[in-house]
Structures are given as structure tokens and as C-alpha cells.
């Protein structure tokens, strides 16, 4: 059943490749983003709702609500159940799941191929880093990357306004120190950590570390705490130097 639905979505979401640049004409001013848990985020702006990395509640996401929200576009970084589970999502959104350059509903989106583990992708395959502009804000969602970035990947990713990066470690995602190295390389304005142990994690079936490890290695970097799962971002309210933004479930 899951494979049939995935193939149907892939056919609906098949988009012709383009040249791969930031969209310079995004409609609308500002962006609303909401953390739904783990590496799953909902982005609203430019007249579009974009969902990245819907998951199946289990293990580190066991206590979270399934992210079954109506959206226009769905991007997944891999087909692992914690970042590529599309069962139960309403409607017929466009589905992007492979590296490439896409034009979807007026948004220019780039999927950048990386490895999902530290052994060349032999254990967990490909991770897709998603890069796009929405509401005038340049977004980089790192998915579940584990390998250091190459110079070529750095060039493709540019300097994001908002960078969502995994920080909780395991064999298929950055440790806190690895996340710090990627942040220092890309110099984003706003860093939103993801993929770390929360109160919703199954204590007996989740090997992620908590957020404190990441904050410790990033000591000296300004930290903002929103107190909620949502955040409004615009080109005018972005910090000039790298700042960590912590969202709460």
C-alpha cells in the first residue's frame, strides 16, 4: 500500500528540471514556519504551504502527533520512516524526493544530494538537502545529513537565511560538533536545530542526544527562544550574524 501511494505521489509530483538558482521573484513578504517535531517543518508564504519530512510516530518520534496537514508541496529527504512517511497526508500535493532542480507552483526548489551516513551512503543511502526561497527568505533544510560538506556542496548551498540542521547524532545524522562545523562553513543568519531527543521520544528506543549538547558546543553564539513551535520570519527581522533559534513543541 505504501509503495503504491508513493508511486502515485511521485507521478503527481514529477516536475521538469530547471537551472538551479535562488528564486529572485518570490511572491509575498515574510514566512511563517512551524516545527512539527524531529526534522518535520511546515512553511507558509508566497501563497504556498510546504511540508518537509513528514514522519511516522515511533522511536524518537513516538509521542508526536502525525503531521497530517493539508499542503501544496511535500519534500522528503529520504524514504526512512522518520523523514519520508507520506501515508495519511490529505489532498494531492506535489511530492519532491530526488535531488534536482524544480519549479513548483511558482517556487524554485533545489534538492542537493548528500550522504545519509558516514560511510558514503552504504548504510542509509542518499539524503536530500532542500534549498529554496519562500516569502523572500532563503531556506536550507539539511534533512538527516551525516557527512561533512564538500566544497561543491557548500557552493550549491550558498549562505542561507534560515538553516535547519540535525544536531542529535546517531549513525545517520550530525552530532552536535558536526552540526557546528556545517554552520561555521555556511554562516547562516538563523539556525534552527532539529533531530534531537525531546520529551516525546521513546526513552527505551531513541539514541539521539538532547539539545543541551548542541548548545554547549555552540557556546558564545546568540540564542533566541520562541516559547512555541511557530516563528514568523522576514528579510527585515533576520539577525546579521549567526543566531540560534529554539522552537518548542
Secondary structure, 3 states (H helix, E strand, C coil): CHHHHHHHHHHHCCCCECCCCCCCCCCCCCEEEEEEECCEEEEEECCEEEEECCCCCCHHHCCCCCCCCCCCEEECCCCCCCCCCCCCCCCCCEEECCCEEEEECCEEEEEEEEECCCCCCCCCCEEEEEEEEECCEEEEECCCCCCCCCHHHHHHHCCCCEEEEECCCCCCCCCHHHHHHHHHHHCCCEEEEECCCCCCCCCCCCCCCCHHHHHHHCCCCEEEECCCCEEEECCCCCCCCCEEEECCC
